[in-house]
Amino acid sequence: MEFGRGPDFGPKPVQVGEEREVTIEAVASKGDGIAKVEGFVIFVPNAKVGEKIKVKITDVKRTCAIAEKIGEAGEAPTV
């Protein structure tokens, strides 16, 4: 029998402070939007299914991340 490391070990595809453009694919039971980056789940409060938004990663856990909405996808960054 062989035991793998599993998906919750190793480097995550996102880091705290990183900005990403994502599409909200679903809504979680508590109402947060759900996006994925390389299969890694990102919860985004106050986001709706189908939204294409820019988010900033605020917390990274073993199996998911939390992000805040900072704008619409494709928007120029504010200075």
PyMOL Python script that loads the backbone (N, CA, C, O; Angstrom):
from pymol import cmd

cmd.read_pdbstr("""\
ATOM      1  N   MET A   1       0.848  -1.177   0.000  1.00  0.00           N
ATOM      2  CA  MET A   1       0.000   0.000   0.000  1.00  0.00           C
ATOM      3  C   MET A   1       0.889   1.234   0.000  1.00  0.00           C
ATOM      4  O   MET A   1       1.873   1.317   0.735  1.00  0.00           O
ATOM      5  N   GLU A   2       0.519   2.184  -0.838  1.00  0.00           N
ATOM      6  CA  GLU A   2       1.340   3.384  -0.979  1.00  0.00           C
ATOM      7  C   GLU A   2       0.575   4.598  -0.461  1.00  0.00           C
ATOM      8  O   GLU A   2      -0.611   4.760  -0.747  1.00  0.00           O
ATOM      9  N   PHE A   3       1.245   5.432   0.288  1.00  0.00           N
ATOM     10  CA  PHE A   3       0.614   6.627   0.825  1.00  0.00           C
ATOM     11  C   PHE A   3       1.209   7.850   0.156  1.00  0.00           C
ATOM     12  O   PHE A   3       2.426   8.038   0.159  1.00  0.00           O
ATOM     13  N   GLY A   4       0.345   8.690  -0.423  1.00  0.00           N
ATOM     14  CA  GLY A   4       0.810   9.920  -1.056  1.00  0.00           C
ATOM     15  C   GLY A   4       0.787  11.068  -0.072  1.00  0.00           C
ATOM     16  O   GLY A   4       0.265  10.958   1.037  1.00  0.00           O
ATOM     17  N   ARG A   5       1.360  12.162  -0.503  1.00  0.00           N
ATOM     18  CA  ARG A   5       1.378  13.361   0.336  1.00  0.00           C
ATOM     19  C   ARG A   5       0.025  14.040   0.361  1.00  0.00           C
ATOM     20  O   ARG A   5      -0.298  14.731   1.327  1.00  0.00           O
ATOM     21  N   GLY A   6      -0.776  13.860  -0.683  1.00  0.00           N
ATOM     22  CA  GLY A   6      -2.100  14.468  -0.715  1.00  0.00           C
ATOM     23  C   GLY A   6      -2.062  15.893  -1.212  1.00  0.00           C
ATOM     24  O   GLY A   6      -0.993  16.496  -1.309  1.00  0.00           O
ATOM     25  N   PRO A   7      -3.231  16.436  -1.528  1.00  0.00           N
ATOM     26  CA  PRO A   7      -3.308  17.769  -2.117  1.00  0.00           C
ATOM     27  C   PRO A   7      -3.067  18.910  -1.136  1.00  0.00           C
ATOM     28  O   PRO A   7      -2.885  20.051  -1.563  1.00  0.00           O
ATOM     29  N   ASP A   8      -3.059  18.631   0.182  1.00  0.00           N
ATOM     30  CA  ASP A   8      -2.923  19.714   1.152  1.00  0.00           C
ATOM     31  C   ASP A   8      -1.482  19.930   1.608  1.00  0.00           C
ATOM     32  O   ASP A   8      -1.241  20.626   2.595  1.00  0.00           O
ATOM     33  N   PHE A   9      -0.529  19.339   0.899  1.00  0.00           N
ATOM     34  CA  PHE A   9       0.875  19.559   1.203  1.00  0.00           C
ATOM     35  C   PHE A   9       1.546  20.233   0.017  1.00  0.00           C
ATOM     36  O   PHE A   9       1.043  20.182  -1.105  1.00  0.00           O
ATOM     37  N   GLY A  10       2.680  20.862   0.272  1.00  0.00           N
ATOM     38  CA  GLY A  10       3.418  21.484  -0.820  1.00  0.00           C
ATOM     39  C   GLY A  10       2.963  22.906  -1.078  1.00  0.00           C
ATOM     40  O   GLY A  10       2.105  23.432  -0.369  1.00  0.00           O
ATOM     41  N   PRO A  11       3.538  23.523  -2.091  1.00  0.00           N
ATOM     42  CA  PRO A  11       3.230  24.926  -2.375  1.00  0.00           C
ATOM     43  C   PRO A  11       1.798  25.109  -2.866  1.00  0.00           C
ATOM     44  O   PRO A  11       1.267  24.272  -3.596  1.00  0.00           O
ATOM     45  N   LYS A  12       1.194  26.193  -2.462  1.00  0.00           N
ATOM     46  CA  LYS A  12      -0.158  26.537  -2.897  1.00  0.00           C
ATOM     47  C   LYS A  12      -0.048  27.430  -4.134  1.00  0.00           C
ATOM     48  O   LYS A  12       0.960  28.116  -4.303  1.00  0.00           O
ATOM     49  N   PRO A  13      -1.067  27.435  -5.004  1.00  0.00           N
ATOM     50  CA  PRO A  13      -0.997  28.252  -6.219  1.00  0.00           C
ATOM     51  C   PRO A  13      -1.221  29.745  -5.974  1.00  0.00           C
ATOM     52  O   PRO A  13      -1.087  30.548  -6.897  1.00  0.00           O
ATOM     53  N   VAL A  14      -1.565  30.125  -4.732  1.00  0.00           N
ATOM     54  CA  VAL A  14      -1.748  31.541  -4.393  1.00  0.00           C
ATOM     55  C   VAL A  14      -1.021  31.842  -3.093  1.00  0.00           C
ATOM     56  O   VAL A  14      -0.761  30.942  -2.295  1.00  0.00           O
ATOM     57  N   GLN A  15      -0.690  33.131  -2.880  1.00  0.00           N
ATOM     58  CA  GLN A  15      -0.020  33.568  -1.660  1.00  0.00           C
ATOM     59  C   GLN A  15      -0.732  34.796  -1.116  1.00  0.00           C
ATOM     60  O   GLN A  15      -1.346  35.547  -1.874  1.00  0.00           O
ATOM     61  N   VAL A  16      -0.653  35.002   0.193  1.00  0.00           N
ATOM     62  CA  VAL A  16      -1.247  36.175   0.822  1.00  0.00           C
ATOM     63  C   VAL A  16      -0.679  37.434   0.179  1.00  0.00           C
ATOM     64  O   VAL A  16       0.531  37.551  -0.017  1.00  0.00           O
ATOM     65  N   GLY A  17      -1.560  38.373  -0.146  1.00  0.00           N
ATOM     66  CA  GLY A  17      -1.158  39.638  -0.754  1.00  0.00           C
ATOM     67  C   GLY A  17      -1.191  39.620  -2.269  1.00  0.00           C
ATOM     68  O   GLY A  17      -1.149  40.676  -2.901  1.00  0.00           O
ATOM     69  N   GLU A  18      -1.264  38.444  -2.856  1.00  0.00           N
ATOM     70  CA  GLU A  18      -1.286  38.312  -4.313  1.00  0.00           C
ATOM     71  C   GLU A  18      -2.637  38.767  -4.869  1.00  0.00           C
ATOM     72  O   GLU A  18      -3.681  38.537  -4.258  1.00  0.00           O
ATOM     73  N   GLU A  19      -2.602  39.412  -6.031  1.00  0.00           N
ATOM     74  CA  GLU A  19      -3.825  39.821  -6.717  1.00  0.00           C
ATOM     75  C   GLU A  19      -4.040  38.913  -7.915  1.00  0.00           C
ATOM     76  O   GLU A  19      -3.101  38.609  -8.651  1.00  0.00           O
ATOM     77  N   ARG A  20      -5.292  38.478  -8.110  1.00  0.00           N
ATOM     78  CA  ARG A  20      -5.650  37.573  -9.204  1.00  0.00           C
ATOM     79  C   ARG A  20      -6.971  38.006  -9.814  1.00  0.00           C
ATOM     80  O   ARG A  20      -7.807  38.617  -9.148  1.00  0.00           O
ATOM     81  N   GLU A  21      -7.149  37.684 -11.087  1.00  0.00           N
ATOM     82  CA  GLU A  21      -8.450  37.839 -11.729  1.00  0.00           C
ATOM     83  C   GLU A  21      -9.095  36.469 -11.751  1.00  0.00           C
ATOM     84  O   GLU A  21      -8.494  35.499 -12.212  1.00  0.00           O
ATOM     85  N   VAL A  22     -10.331  36.389 -11.247  1.00  0.00           N
ATOM     86  CA  VAL A  22     -11.029  35.109 -11.145  1.00  0.00           C
ATOM     87  C   VAL A  22     -12.468  35.255 -11.625  1.00  0.00           C
ATOM     88  O   VAL A  22     -12.998  36.361 -11.734  1.00  0.00           O
ATOM     89  N   THR A  23     -13.083  34.119 -11.908  1.00  0.00           N
ATOM     90  CA  THR A  23     -14.507  34.061 -12.224  1.00  0.00           C
ATOM     91  C   THR A  23     -15.185  33.269 -11.118  1.00  0.00           C
ATOM     92  O   THR A  23     -14.741  32.175 -10.767  1.00  0.00           O
ATOM     93  N   ILE A  24     -16.259  33.819 -10.572  1.00  0.00           N
ATOM     94  CA  ILE A  24     -16.993  33.137  -9.510  1.00  0.00           C
ATOM     95  C   ILE A  24     -17.818  32.019 -10.139  1.00  0.00           C
ATOM     96  O   ILE A  24     -18.668  32.265 -10.995  1.00  0.00           O
ATOM     97  N   GLU A  25     -17.558  30.791  -9.704  1.00  0.00           N
ATOM     98  CA  GLU A  25     -18.182  29.606 -10.295  1.00  0.00           C
ATOM     99  C   GLU A  25     -19.410  29.125  -9.533  1.00  0.00           C
ATOM    100  O   GLU A  25     -20.290  28.489 -10.114  1.00  0.00           O
ATOM    101  N   ALA A  26     -19.477  29.421  -8.243  1.00  0.00           N
ATOM    102  CA  ALA A  26     -20.573  28.929  -7.407  1.00  0.00           C
ATOM    103  C   ALA A  26     -20.657  29.799  -6.158  1.00  0.00           C
ATOM    104  O   ALA A  26     -19.827  30.682  -5.939  1.00  0.00           O
ATOM    105  N   VAL A  27     -21.682  29.530  -5.339  1.00  0.00           N
ATOM    106  CA  VAL A  27     -21.831  30.233  -4.070  1.00  0.00           C
ATOM    107  C   VAL A  27     -21.868  29.185  -2.961  1.00  0.00           C
ATOM    108  O   VAL A  27     -22.601  28.200  -3.052  1.00  0.00           O
ATOM    109  N   ALA A  28     -21.079  29.403  -1.921  1.00  0.00           N
ATOM    110  CA  ALA A  28     -21.010  28.482  -0.784  1.00  0.00           C
ATOM    111  C   ALA A  28     -22.265  28.605   0.075  1.00  0.00           C
ATOM    112  O   ALA A  28     -23.045  29.543  -0.086  1.00  0.00           O
ATOM    113  N   SER A  29     -22.452  27.663   0.977  1.00  0.00           N
ATOM    114  CA  SER A  29     -23.640  27.648   1.830  1.00  0.00           C
ATOM    115  C   SER A  29     -23.764  28.906   2.689  1.00  0.00           C
ATOM    116  O   SER A  29     -24.873  29.294   3.056  1.00  0.00           O
ATOM    117  N   LYS A  30     -22.644  29.546   3.012  1.00  0.00           N
ATOM    118  CA  LYS A  30     -22.686  30.776   3.815  1.00  0.00           C
ATOM    119  C   LYS A  30     -22.776  32.030   2.953  1.00  0.00           C
ATOM    120  O   LYS A  30     -22.776  33.144   3.475  1.00  0.00           O
ATOM    121  N   GLY A  31     -22.853  31.852   1.621  1.00  0.00           N
ATOM    122  CA  GLY A  31     -23.052  32.985   0.729  1.00  0.00           C
ATOM    123  C   GLY A  31     -21.807  33.537   0.064  1.00  0.00           C
ATOM    124  O   GLY A  31     -21.912  34.436  -0.770  1.00  0.00           O
ATOM    125  N   ASP A  32     -20.633  33.029   0.407  1.00  0.00           N
ATOM    126  CA  ASP A  32     -19.403  33.502  -0.237  1.00  0.00           C
ATOM    127  C   ASP A  32     -19.304  32.945  -1.651  1.00  0.00           C
ATOM    128  O   ASP A  32     -19.716  31.814  -1.910  1.00  0.00           O
ATOM    129  N   GLY A  33     -18.755  33.747  -2.565  1.00  0.00           N
ATOM    130  CA  GLY A  33     -18.503  33.266  -3.909  1.00  0.00           C
ATOM    131  C   GLY A  33     -17.338  32.293  -3.893  1.00  0.00           C
ATOM    132  O   GLY A  33     -16.436  32.398  -3.062  1.00  0.00           O
ATOM    133  N   ILE A  34     -17.368  31.340  -4.826  1.00  0.00           N
ATOM    134  CA  ILE A  34     -16.299  30.351  -4.928  1.00  0.00           C
ATOM    135  C   ILE A  34     -15.642  30.469  -6.297  1.00  0.00           C
ATOM    136  O   ILE A  34     -16.307  30.387  -7.330  1.00  0.00           O
ATOM    137  N   ALA A  35     -14.331  30.662  -6.287  1.00  0.00           N
ATOM    138  CA  ALA A  35     -13.533  30.664  -7.515  1.00  0.00           C
ATOM    139  C   ALA A  35     -12.451  29.602  -7.336  1.00  0.00           C
ATOM    140  O   ALA A  35     -12.215  29.132  -6.223  1.00  0.00           O
ATOM    141  N   LYS A  36     -11.799  29.228  -8.429  1.00  0.00           N
ATOM    142  CA  LYS A  36     -10.697  28.271  -8.341  1.00  0.00           C
ATOM    143  C   LYS A  36      -9.509  28.778  -9.140  1.00  0.00           C
ATOM    144  O   LYS A  36      -9.660  29.332 -10.229  1.00  0.00           O
ATOM    145  N   VAL A  37      -8.319  28.575  -8.574  1.00  0.00           N
ATOM    146  CA  VAL A  37      -7.062  28.864  -9.254  1.00  0.00           C
ATOM    147  C   VAL A  37      -6.276  27.558  -9.249  1.00  0.00           C
ATOM    148  O   VAL A  37      -5.877  27.070  -8.191  1.00  0.00           O
ATOM    149  N   GLU A  38      -6.057  27.001 -10.424  1.00  0.00           N
ATOM    150  CA  GLU A  38      -5.364  25.713 -10.550  1.00  0.00           C
ATOM    151  C   GLU A  38      -6.004  24.651  -9.655  1.00  0.00           C
ATOM    152  O   GLU A  38      -5.305  23.836  -9.052  1.00  0.00           O
ATOM    153  N   GLY A  39      -7.345  24.667  -9.571  1.00  0.00           N
ATOM    154  CA  GLY A  39      -8.080  23.699  -8.766  1.00  0.00           C
ATOM    155  C   GLY A  39      -8.159  24.036  -7.288  1.00  0.00           C
ATOM    156  O   GLY A  39      -8.855  23.351  -6.538  1.00  0.00           O
ATOM    157  N   PHE A  40      -7.460  25.075  -6.853  1.00  0.00           N
ATOM    158  CA  PHE A  40      -7.429  25.486  -5.446  1.00  0.00           C
ATOM    159  C   PHE A  40      -8.599  26.432  -5.191  1.00  0.00           C
ATOM    160  O   PHE A  40      -8.745  27.435  -5.889  1.00  0.00           O
ATOM    161  N   VAL A  41      -9.434  26.124  -4.197  1.00  0.00           N
ATOM    162  CA  VAL A  41     -10.651  26.891  -3.922  1.00  0.00           C
ATOM    163  C   VAL A  41     -10.324  28.212  -3.239  1.00  0.00           C
ATOM    164  O   VAL A  41      -9.518  28.275  -2.311  1.00  0.00           O
ATOM    165  N   ILE A  42     -10.982  29.278  -3.733  1.00  0.00           N
ATOM    166  CA  ILE A  42     -10.848  30.607  -3.137  1.00  0.00           C
ATOM    167  C   ILE A  42     -12.245  31.118  -2.818  1.00  0.00           C
ATOM    168  O   ILE A  42     -13.098  31.197  -3.702  1.00  0.00           O
ATOM    169  N   PHE A  43     -12.481  31.467  -1.548  1.00  0.00           N
ATOM    170  CA  PHE A  43     -13.759  32.023  -1.122  1.00  0.00           C
ATOM    171  C   PHE A  43     -13.682  33.546  -1.175  1.00  0.00           C
ATOM    172  O   PHE A  43     -12.726  34.150  -0.688  1.00  0.00           O
ATOM    173  N   VAL A  44     -14.715  34.159  -1.780  1.00  0.00           N
ATOM    174  CA  VAL A  44     -14.751  35.612  -1.934  1.00  0.00           C
ATOM    175  C   VAL A  44     -16.091  36.131  -1.416  1.00  0.00           C
ATOM    176  O   VAL A  44     -17.114  35.933  -2.071  1.00  0.00           O
ATOM    177  N   PRO A  45     -16.109  36.798  -0.244  1.00  0.00           N
ATOM    178  CA  PRO A  45     -17.363  37.354   0.264  1.00  0.00           C
ATOM    179  C   PRO A  45     -17.956  38.379  -0.707  1.00  0.00           C
ATOM    180  O   PRO A  45     -17.226  39.074  -1.414  1.00  0.00           O
ATOM    181  N   ASN A  46     -19.275  38.460  -0.730  1.00  0.00           N
ATOM    182  CA  ASN A  46     -20.015  39.450  -1.527  1.00  0.00           C
ATOM    183  C   ASN A  46     -19.772  39.327  -3.024  1.00  0.00           C
ATOM    184  O   ASN A  46     -19.771  40.333  -3.733  1.00  0.00           O
ATOM    185  N   ALA A  47     -19.567  38.125  -3.508  1.00  0.00           N
ATOM    186  CA  ALA A  47     -19.385  37.901  -4.945  1.00  0.00           C
ATOM    187  C   ALA A  47     -20.505  37.001  -5.449  1.00  0.00           C
ATOM    188  O   ALA A  47     -20.993  36.131  -4.727  1.00  0.00           O
ATOM    189  N   LYS A  48     -20.905  37.221  -6.700  1.00  0.00           N
ATOM    190  CA  LYS A  48     -22.020  36.477  -7.285  1.00  0.00           C
ATOM    191  C   LYS A  48     -21.533  35.575  -8.412  1.00  0.00           C
ATOM    192  O   LYS A  48     -20.521  35.855  -9.055  1.00  0.00           O
ATOM    193  N   VAL A  49     -22.264  34.494  -8.641  1.00  0.00           N
ATOM    194  CA  VAL A  49     -21.939  33.548  -9.705  1.00  0.00           C
ATOM    195  C   VAL A  49     -21.855  34.281 -11.040  1.00  0.00           C
ATOM    196  O   VAL A  49     -22.726  35.082 -11.379  1.00  0.00           O
ATOM    197  N   GLY A  50     -20.799  33.997 -11.787  1.00  0.00           N
ATOM    198  CA  GLY A  50     -20.608  34.590 -13.108  1.00  0.00           C
ATOM    199  C   GLY A  50     -19.793  35.870 -13.107  1.00  0.00           C
ATOM    200  O   GLY A  50     -19.348  36.314 -14.165  1.00  0.00           O
ATOM    201  N   GLU A  51     -19.585  36.477 -11.934  1.00  0.00           N
ATOM    202  CA  GLU A  51     -18.782  37.706 -11.870  1.00  0.00           C
ATOM    203  C   GLU A  51     -17.332  37.417 -12.233  1.00  0.00           C
ATOM    204  O   GLU A  51     -16.761  36.417 -11.796  1.00  0.00           O
ATOM    205  N   LYS A  52     -16.746  38.288 -13.026  1.00  0.00           N
ATOM    206  CA  LYS A  52     -15.314  38.239 -13.326  1.00  0.00           C
ATOM    207  C   LYS A  52     -14.706  39.415 -12.580  1.00  0.00           C
ATOM    208  O   LYS A  52     -14.936  40.574 -12.925  1.00  0.00           O
ATOM    209  N   ILE A  53     -13.927  39.100 -11.551  1.00  0.00           N
ATOM    210  CA  ILE A  53     -13.449  40.130 -10.635  1.00  0.00           C
ATOM    211  C   ILE A  53     -11.962  39.993 -10.360  1.00  0.00           C
ATOM    212  O   ILE A  53     -11.346  38.958 -10.614  1.00  0.00           O
ATOM    213  N   LYS A  54     -11.412  41.074  -9.834  1.00  0.00           N
ATOM    214  CA  LYS A  54     -10.031  41.068  -9.350  1.00  0.00           C
ATOM    215  C   LYS A  54     -10.118  40.937  -7.834  1.00  0.00           C
ATOM    216  O   LYS A  54     -10.892  41.638  -7.183  1.00  0.00           O
ATOM    217  N   VAL A  55      -9.310  40.027  -7.279  1.00  0.00           N
ATOM    218  CA  VAL A  55      -9.312  39.794  -5.840  1.00  0.00           C
ATOM    219  C   VAL A  55      -7.898  39.891  -5.287  1.00  0.00           C
ATOM    220  O   VAL A  55      -6.911  39.745  -6.007  1.00  0.00           O
ATOM    221  N   LYS A  56      -7.834  40.144  -3.981  1.00  0.00           N
ATOM    222  CA  LYS A  56      -6.560  40.133  -3.262  1.00  0.00           C
ATOM    223  C   LYS A  56      -6.651  39.027  -2.214  1.00  0.00           C
ATOM    224  O   LYS A  56      -7.580  39.006  -1.407  1.00  0.00           O
ATOM    225  N   ILE A  57      -5.690  38.114  -2.229  1.00  0.00           N
ATOM    226  CA  ILE A  57      -5.680  36.989  -1.295  1.00  0.00           C
ATOM    227  C   ILE A  57      -5.340  37.509   0.102  1.00  0.00           C
ATOM    228  O   ILE A  57      -4.318  38.167   0.293  1.00  0.00           O
ATOM    229  N   THR A  58      -6.215  37.205   1.089  1.00  0.00           N
ATOM    230  CA  THR A  58      -6.004  37.692   2.453  1.00  0.00           C
ATOM    231  C   THR A  58      -5.592  36.594   3.431  1.00  0.00           C
ATOM    232  O   THR A  58      -5.023  36.882   4.484  1.00  0.00           O
ATOM    233  N   ASP A  59      -5.879  35.327   3.086  1.00  0.00           N
ATOM    234  CA  ASP A  59      -5.516  34.215   3.966  1.00  0.00           C
ATOM    235  C   ASP A  59      -5.403  32.947   3.125  1.00  0.00           C
ATOM    236  O   ASP A  59      -6.226  32.710   2.241  1.00  0.00           O
ATOM    237  N   VAL A  60      -4.395  32.140   3.396  1.00  0.00           N
ATOM    238  CA  VAL A  60      -4.224  30.868   2.691  1.00  0.00           C
ATOM    239  C   VAL A  60      -4.174  29.757   3.736  1.00  0.00           C
ATOM    240  O   VAL A  60      -3.345  29.769   4.645  1.00  0.00           O
ATOM    241  N   LYS A  61      -5.086  28.799   3.579  1.00  0.00           N
ATOM    242  CA  LYS A  61      -5.153  27.655   4.482  1.00  0.00           C
ATOM    243  C   LYS A  61      -4.669  26.413   3.744  1.00  0.00           C
ATOM    244  O   LYS A  61      -4.211  26.512   2.605  1.00  0.00           O
ATOM    245  N   ARG A  62      -4.765  25.251   4.375  1.00  0.00           N
ATOM    246  CA  ARG A  62      -4.279  24.013   3.744  1.00  0.00           C
ATOM    247  C   ARG A  62      -5.015  23.680   2.456  1.00  0.00           C
ATOM    248  O   ARG A  62      -4.399  23.257   1.477  1.00  0.00           O
ATOM    249  N   THR A  63      -6.335  23.871   2.452  1.00  0.00           N
ATOM    250  CA  THR A  63      -7.125  23.421   1.304  1.00  0.00           C
ATOM    251  C   THR A  63      -7.881  24.525   0.580  1.00  0.00           C
ATOM    252  O   THR A  63      -8.564  24.257  -0.408  1.00  0.00           O
ATOM    253  N   CYS A  64      -7.771  25.762   1.053  1.00  0.00           N
ATOM    254  CA  CYS A  64      -8.498  26.862   0.419  1.00  0.00           C
ATOM    255  C   CYS A  64      -7.857  28.194   0.788  1.00  0.00           C
ATOM    256  O   CYS A  64      -6.947  28.262   1.614  1.00  0.00           O
ATOM    257  N   ALA A  65      -8.354  29.243   0.156  1.00  0.00           N
ATOM    258  CA  ALA A  65      -7.880  30.595   0.464  1.00  0.00           C
ATOM    259  C   ALA A  65      -9.086  31.517   0.602  1.00  0.00           C
ATOM    260  O   ALA A  65     -10.178  31.203   0.127  1.00  0.00           O
ATOM    261  N   ILE A  66      -8.878  32.647   1.252  1.00  0.00           N
ATOM    262  CA  ILE A  66      -9.889  33.687   1.391  1.00  0.00           C
ATOM    263  C   ILE A  66      -9.354  34.910   0.664  1.00  0.00           C
ATOM    264  O   ILE A  66      -8.169  35.230   0.758  1.00  0.00           O
ATOM    265  N   ALA A  67     -10.236  35.594  -0.065  1.00  0.00           N
ATOM    266  CA  ALA A  67      -9.816  36.785  -0.803  1.00  0.00           C
ATOM    267  C   ALA A  67     -10.873  37.866  -0.669  1.00  0.00           C
ATOM    268  O   ALA A  67     -12.035  37.584  -0.380  1.00  0.00           O
ATOM    269  N   GLU A  68     -10.455  39.108  -0.883  1.00  0.00           N
ATOM    270  CA  GLU A  68     -11.414  40.216  -0.906  1.00  0.00           C
ATOM    271  C   GLU A  68     -11.493  40.764  -2.321  1.00  0.00           C
ATOM    272  O   GLU A  68     -10.500  40.822  -3.046  1.00  0.00           O
ATOM    273  N   LYS A  69     -12.695  41.162  -2.689  1.00  0.00           N
ATOM    274  CA  LYS A  69     -12.921  41.741  -4.011  1.00  0.00           C
ATOM    275  C   LYS A  69     -12.327  43.144  -4.029  1.00  0.00           C
ATOM    276  O   LYS A  69     -12.613  43.959  -3.151  1.00  0.00           O
ATOM    277  N   ILE A  70     -11.487  43.426  -5.049  1.00  0.00           N
ATOM    278  CA  ILE A  70     -10.878  44.756  -5.138  1.00  0.00           C
ATOM    279  C   ILE A  70     -11.239  45.479  -6.430  1.00  0.00           C
ATOM    280  O   ILE A  70     -10.843  46.628  -6.624  1.00  0.00           O
ATOM    281  N   GLY A  71     -11.986  44.821  -7.315  1.00  0.00           N
ATOM    282  CA  GLY A  71     -12.392  45.484  -8.551  1.00  0.00           C
ATOM    283  C   GLY A  71     -12.916  44.489  -9.564  1.00  0.00           C
ATOM    284  O   GLY A  71     -13.014  43.291  -9.298  1.00  0.00           O
ATOM    285  N   GLU A  72     -13.247  45.010 -10.723  1.00  0.00           N
ATOM    286  CA  GLU A  72     -13.706  44.168 -11.821  1.00  0.00           C
ATOM    287  C   GLU A  72     -12.498  43.680 -12.613  1.00  0.00           C
ATOM    288  O   GLU A  72     -11.484  44.374 -12.688  1.00  0.00           O
ATOM    289  N   ALA A  73     -12.599  42.502 -13.197  1.00  0.00           N
ATOM    290  CA  ALA A  73     -11.511  41.958 -14.015  1.00  0.00           C
ATOM    291  C   ALA A  73     -11.233  42.900 -15.173  1.00  0.00           C
ATOM    292  O   ALA A  73     -12.159  43.436 -15.783  1.00  0.00           O
ATOM    293  N   GLY A  74      -9.964  43.098 -15.472  1.00  0.00           N
ATOM    294  CA  GLY A  74      -9.575  43.955 -16.584  1.00  0.00           C
ATOM    295  C   GLY A  74      -9.445  45.425 -16.236  1.00  0.00           C
ATOM    296  O   GLY A  74      -9.005  46.216 -17.070  1.00  0.00           O
ATOM    297  N   GLU A  75      -9.822  45.815 -15.009  1.00  0.00           N
ATOM    298  CA  GLU A  75      -9.687  47.215 -14.592  1.00  0.00           C
ATOM    299  C   GLU A  75      -8.220  47.545 -14.363  1.00  0.00           C
ATOM    300  O   GLU A  75      -7.443  46.709 -13.901  1.00  0.00           O
ATOM    301  N   ALA A  76      -7.860  48.771 -14.693  1.00  0.00           N
ATOM    302  CA  ALA A  76      -6.506  49.243 -14.394  1.00  0.00           C
ATOM    303  C   ALA A  76      -6.385  49.413 -12.883  1.00  0.00           C
ATOM    304  O   ALA A  76      -7.352  49.815 -12.236  1.00  0.00           O
ATOM    305  N   PRO A  77      -5.229  49.119 -12.308  1.00  0.00           N
ATOM    306  CA  PRO A  77      -5.066  49.293 -10.861  1.00  0.00           C
ATOM    307  C   PRO A  77      -5.152  50.762 -10.469  1.00  0.00           C
ATOM    308  O   PRO A  77      -4.721  51.644 -11.212  1.00  0.00           O
ATOM    309  N   THR A  78      -5.717  51.010  -9.285  1.00  0.00           N
ATOM    310  CA  THR A  78      -5.800  52.381  -8.792  1.00  0.00           C
ATOM    311  C   THR A  78      -4.476  52.762  -8.156  1.00  0.00           C
ATOM    312  O   THR A  78      -3.830  51.946  -7.498  1.00  0.00           O
ATOM    313  N   VAL A  79      -4.081  54.011  -8.359  1.00  0.00           N
ATOM    314  CA  VAL A  79      -2.791  54.469  -7.847  1.00  0.00           C
ATOM    315  C   VAL A  79      -2.996  55.396  -6.685  1.00  0.00           C
ATOM    316  O   VAL A  79      -2.025  55.891  -6.112  1.00  0.00           O
TER     317      VAL A  79
END
""", "prot")
cmd.dss("prot")
cmd.show_as("cartoon", "prot")
cmd.util.cbc("prot")
cmd.orient("prot")
